[in-house]
Amino acid sequence: MDRLGPPVVTIIHVQTESAVSFVHFTRGVHAKGFRARLPVFIGEEFLPTRTAEPEVQETTRARQHARRRAHPHPRMPSTAGYMAVAGGLSLALFWGIWLLLRTDGDEAPWIPAGVAAGFVILVAAAAREIVMRRAWARYTREMELVMGAGEVPRTVLKPKPAASNWSGMQAQVAALRSLQQRLVELDAASTPPEAHLEAYRLCEQYLAGTDEVLRTPGGAAEMRVALRSGQERVRALQRKHLLAWARGETTRLTHEAQRRVRLSDRIETAQRALEVLDEATRVCPGEQELRDSSVAVRNFIASVKVGQWVEMAERAAFRGKYARAIARYRDALFYLSRADMGEDARDEAATRIQREIEMVRARMRTGDDSASDARPAELKFTARDAHARTPKRRDTEPRDAGADGGEEVAG
């Protein structure tokens, strides 16, 4: 062991790209053999080392871009665009029929052309709701596909959930812009209640998608703050359109109930309006406008039920059957006490019915007094009638006839 000498350290520097150094420890004769093999190692070329993570990330980006190209951003449907296309088709049909009939020498070609164009407009307006509902359903599905296009399998790398969440956040931002543009179109006063209900459902879908994206870990903090701020704005718009739908639908059903003829149809239509208000109240339980509208509809239903008995009492009083009229008014008071309505309206209706009962009783007393006063006059009139219509006795007839004859002879 002593003949081998001190240990020798040999450092071989290879190419700088590889950044690898070989350190060999040997002693004595072993160092000589190692030096003999140095030219072989120095002449070799080493490739630079790379990890597998960047390659997988590049592959992931390529797949993500391919999915985005496969699912382009969908176009939001527009009711105005639909009606514009329908108007253009009807106008083209009008001019086509007009030119054909004009060429044939028809004296009034605009009449059949106008009828055909009007028929096209009517069909388009009738099918507008169905077509737009299908278009919005297709748009929602395409938006869901776009939102899910950036999702990456979670089993490859750890940074993938963050990239997936970032793409989901970007999709939610784009969906928010589209939703705001759609809701701006529905701010007109002539918007039907069905459109407000559709806007409410779109807001609900957006909020559900945003909640799912925010539950996923990853993403920039600024983007999360922006999404939460967008959620607050969408919730306010959702509440606004829900109230607009409840207000418009309740007004429409109440007016329809007032136009009904049968009592059961009135009550059934008003009950539908009450169901609309109850559904809106479950979503916004603390809204005072919904509670006031619900009380008003309940008062209307109670007035319809009680009004039937009041109408029967008025008919009986008009015919002079005052006892029956009072009985019907009391029936109205009974059903009024059991009706589901506001206390103020109940007290007011009860006061009016009591006033009508007092008026009927007064008319009953007045009618009895006037009948007793008018009875002697009737008897006197009947006696005079009987005296005037009594035939004359037979012994007076010749006397009267002789008198008449004497007068004639004298004359």
KATA-V140835 format. One record per backbone hydrogen bond with DSSP energy under -0.5 kcal/mol. CO is the residue of the C=O (numbers start at 1). NH is the residue of the N-H. E is the energy in kcal/mol with one decimal. If there is no record, write none. Layout:
((CO/NH/E) (CO/NH/E))
//
This chain:
((2/5/-0.8) (4/28/-0.5) (6/28/-0.6) (8/10/-0.5) (8/26/-1.8) (10/24/-2.1) (11/13/-0.6) (12/14/-0.6) (12/22/-1.5) (15/19/-0.8) (15/20/-0.6) (20/14/-0.9) (21/23/-0.5) (22/12/-2.0) (22/24/-0.5) (24/10/-2.0) (24/26/-0.5) (26/8/-2.6) (27/30/-1.8) (28/31/-0.7) (28/32/-0.8) (29/33/-1.7) (30/34/-1.8) (31/35/-2.0) (32/36/-1.6) (33/37/-0.8) (35/38/-1.2) (37/41/-1.2) (38/42/-2.4) (39/43/-1.9) (40/44/-0.6) (52/56/-1.8) (53/57/-2.2) (54/58/-2.4) (55/59/-2.3) (56/60/-2.4) (57/61/-2.4) (58/62/-2.4) (59/63/-2.3) (60/64/-2.5) (61/65/-2.7) (62/66/-2.2) (63/67/-2.3) (64/68/-2.2) (65/69/-2.2) (66/70/-1.9) (67/71/-1.7) (70/72/-0.6) (78/82/-1.9) (79/83/-2.5) (80/84/-2.2) (81/85/-2.4) (82/86/-2.3) (83/87/-2.7) (84/88/-2.4) (85/89/-2.4) (86/90/-2.5) (87/91/-2.4) (88/92/-2.5) (89/93/-2.6) (90/94/-2.4) (91/95/-2.4) (92/96/-2.3) (93/97/-2.6) (94/98/-2.5) (95/99/-2.4) (96/100/-2.2) (97/101/-2.7) (98/102/-2.4) (99/103/-2.2) (100/104/-1.7) (101/105/-0.5) (101/106/-2.6) (102/105/-0.7) (108/111/-0.9) (108/112/-0.6) (109/113/-1.4) (110/114/-2.4) (111/115/-2.3) (112/116/-2.4) (113/117/-2.4) (114/118/-2.7) (115/119/-2.2) (116/120/-2.0) (117/121/-2.2) (118/122/-2.5) (119/123/-2.5) (120/124/-2.4) (121/125/-2.6) (122/126/-2.4) (123/127/-2.2) (125/128/-0.6) (127/131/-2.6) (128/132/-2.9) (129/133/-2.1) (130/134/-2.2) (131/135/-2.4) (132/136/-2.7) (133/137/-2.0) (134/138/-2.6) (135/139/-2.5) (136/140/-2.3) (137/141/-2.1) (138/142/-2.5) (139/143/-2.3) (140/144/-2.1) (141/145/-2.1) (142/146/-2.6) (143/147/-2.8) (144/148/-1.9) (145/149/-0.6) (146/149/-0.8) (146/150/-0.5) (148/151/-0.9) (153/156/-0.6) (157/160/-0.5) (158/161/-0.7) (159/163/-1.6) (160/164/-2.8) (161/165/-2.6) (162/166/-2.2) (163/167/-2.1) (164/168/-2.2) (165/169/-2.4) (166/170/-2.2) (167/171/-2.2) (168/172/-2.0) (169/173/-2.2) (170/174/-2.2) (171/175/-2.4) (172/176/-2.2) (173/177/-1.9) (174/178/-2.2) (175/179/-2.5) (176/180/-2.4) (177/181/-2.1) (178/182/-2.1) (179/183/-2.4) (180/184/-1.9) (181/185/-1.1) (182/186/-0.7) (183/186/-0.5) (184/187/-1.2) (185/188/-0.5) (188/191/-1.1) (192/195/-0.7) (192/196/-1.2) (193/197/-2.0) (194/198/-2.1) (195/199/-2.2) (196/200/-2.1) (197/201/-1.9) (198/202/-2.1) (199/203/-2.3) (200/204/-2.0) (201/205/-2.3) (202/206/-2.3) (203/207/-2.4) (204/208/-2.0) (205/209/-2.3) (206/210/-2.5) (207/211/-2.2) (208/212/-1.8) (209/213/-1.9) (210/214/-2.5) (211/215/-1.6) (212/216/-0.8) (213/216/-0.6) (220/224/-1.8) (221/225/-2.3) (222/226/-2.3) (223/227/-2.3) (224/228/-2.3) (225/229/-2.2) (226/230/-2.3) (227/231/-2.1) (228/232/-1.9) (229/233/-1.9) (230/234/-2.4) (231/235/-2.5) (232/236/-1.9) (233/237/-2.2) (234/238/-2.7) (235/239/-2.4) (236/240/-2.1) (237/241/-2.5) (238/242/-2.1) (239/243/-2.2) (240/244/-2.1) (241/245/-2.4) (242/246/-2.5) (243/247/-2.7) (244/248/-2.5) (245/249/-2.8) (246/250/-2.1) (247/251/-2.2) (248/252/-2.2) (249/253/-2.4) (250/254/-2.4) (251/255/-2.3) (252/256/-2.1) (253/257/-2.2) (254/258/-1.9) (255/259/-1.3) (256/260/-0.7) (257/260/-0.7) (262/266/-1.7) (263/267/-2.2) (264/268/-2.4) (265/269/-2.3) (266/270/-2.2) (267/271/-2.0) (268/272/-1.5) (269/273/-1.6) (270/274/-1.9) (271/275/-1.9) (272/276/-1.9) (273/277/-1.9) (274/278/-2.1) (275/279/-2.3) (276/280/-2.0) (277/281/-2.2) (278/282/-1.7) (279/283/-0.9) (280/284/-2.5) (284/287/-1.3) (286/288/-0.6) (287/291/-1.3) (288/292/-2.5) (289/293/-2.2) (290/294/-2.3) (291/295/-2.2) (292/296/-2.2) (293/297/-2.3) (294/298/-2.2) (295/299/-2.3) (296/300/-1.9) (297/301/-2.3) (298/302/-2.4) (299/303/-2.4) (300/304/-2.0) (301/305/-2.0) (302/306/-2.8) (303/307/-2.3) (304/308/-0.9) (305/309/-0.7) (306/309/-0.5) (306/310/-1.9) (307/311/-2.4) (308/312/-1.8) (309/313/-2.1) (310/314/-2.3) (311/315/-2.0) (312/316/-2.1) (313/317/-2.4) (314/318/-2.1) (315/319/-1.7) (316/321/-2.4) (317/320/-1.0) (320/322/-1.4) (321/325/-1.9) (322/326/-2.4) (323/327/-2.0) (324/328/-2.2) (325/329/-2.2) (326/330/-2.0) (327/331/-1.8) (328/332/-2.1) (329/333/-2.0) (330/334/-2.0) (331/335/-2.3) (332/336/-1.9) (333/337/-1.8) (334/338/-0.8) (335/339/-0.5) (336/339/-0.8) (339/341/-1.1) (342/346/-2.1) (343/347/-2.6) (344/348/-2.3) (345/349/-2.4) (346/350/-2.5) (347/351/-2.2) (348/352/-2.0) (349/353/-2.2) (350/354/-2.4) (351/355/-2.0) (352/356/-2.0) (353/357/-2.2) (354/358/-2.1) (355/359/-2.0) (356/360/-2.3) (357/361/-2.3) (358/362/-2.2) (359/363/-2.3) (360/364/-2.1) (361/365/-2.3) (362/366/-2.5) (363/367/-2.3) (364/368/-1.7) (365/369/-2.0) (366/370/-2.3) (367/371/-1.6) (368/372/-1.9) (369/373/-2.0) (370/374/-1.8) (371/375/-0.9) (372/376/-0.5) (373/377/-0.5) (374/378/-1.5) (375/379/-1.9) (376/380/-2.7) (377/381/-2.4) (378/382/-2.1) (379/383/-2.2) (380/384/-2.4) (381/385/-2.0) (382/386/-2.4) (383/387/-2.5) (384/388/-2.4) (385/389/-2.0) (393/397/-0.5) (394/397/-0.7) (394/398/-0.8) (395/399/-0.6) (396/400/-2.6) (397/401/-2.7) (398/402/-3.9) (399/403/-2.5) (400/404/-2.4) (401/405/-2.5) (402/406/-3.0) (403/407/-2.3) (404/408/-2.1) (405/409/-2.8) (406/410/-3.1) (407/411/-2.2))
//
